[in-house]
Each structure stands twice: as C-alpha cells, then as structure tokens.
Amino acid sequence: MKKKINPMIGAAGISAFPMSARVIHNLGQEEDQFNFLLMHAVSANVSGQIGSVIAGGLILSLVI
C-alpha cells in the first residue's frame, strides 16, 4: 500500500451529520495538533448521508 489511510475517517462515514465529522477532527487534533481531518471527515460523512438516503428510498419503494 503506497498511501496510508487514517482509520478514523471510516468512523465519520455514519449518517450523524455533521457531529461525527467534528468528533473525528477533534480526536485527530488531540493526537497531533497539525492534523486537519475536517474536510476528509465531512466528505466521508456526506457519503454516509447519501448512502442512507438511497437505502431509505429503496426500502420505501419496496414497501409502497
């Protein structure tokens, strides 16, 4: 693997927008004050939000 991926970014992939991104950013800065993970965490957060909307739409289309 050429590039390392921060595992905390995966924790921001849930649909709790935008609180989980802020929590991940704060945890990263506690470890290293020069970590700036907010934009990466928000992008994973938005992806989780979009996935939730798609899954909800599929379930609604099956029920209705």
C-alpha positions in Angstrom: 0.0 0.0 0.0 1.6 3.3 -1.1 -0.6 5.7 0.8 -1.7 5.3 4.4 -5.4 5.8 5.2 -6.4 7.2 8.6 -8.9 4.7 10.1 -10.7 7.4 12.0 -12.1 8.6 8.6 -14.2 5.4 8.5 -15.9 6.4 11.7 -17.1 9.6 10.1 -19.0 7.6 7.4 -22.1 7.3 9.5 -25.1 9.5 8.9 -24.8 11.7 12.0 -24.1 14.9 10.1 -22.0 17.0 11.0 -21.3 15.9 14.5 -19.3 12.8 13.7 -17.0 14.7 11.4 -16.3 17.2 14.2 -15.6 14.5 16.7 -13.1 12.8 14.3 -11.4 16.1 13.6 -11.1 16.8 17.4 -9.7 13.3 18.1 -7.1 13.7 15.3 -6.0 17.0 16.7 -5.7 15.6 20.2 -3.1 13.1 18.8 -1.3 15.6 16.6 -2.2 19.3 16.6 -1.2 19.6 12.9 -3.8 17.0 11.8 -6.6 18.7 9.8 -9.1 16.0 9.1 -12.3 18.1 9.0 -12.7 18.2 5.2 -11.9 14.5 4.8 -14.3 13.6 7.6 -17.1 15.7 6.2 -16.7 14.1 2.7 -17.0 10.6 4.3 -19.9 11.9 6.3 -21.7 13.2 3.2 -21.1 9.8 1.5 -22.8 8.1 4.5 -25.7 10.5 4.3 -26.2 9.8 0.6 -26.0 6.1 1.2 -28.7 6.4 3.9 -30.9 8.3 1.5 -30.5 5.7 -1.2 -31.2 2.8 1.2 -34.2 4.6 2.6 -35.6 5.2 -0.9 -35.1 1.5 -1.8 -36.9 0.4 1.3 -39.8 2.8 0.7 -40.1 1.7 -2.9 -40.4 -1.9 -1.7 -43.0 -1.1 0.9 -45.2 1.2 -1.0 
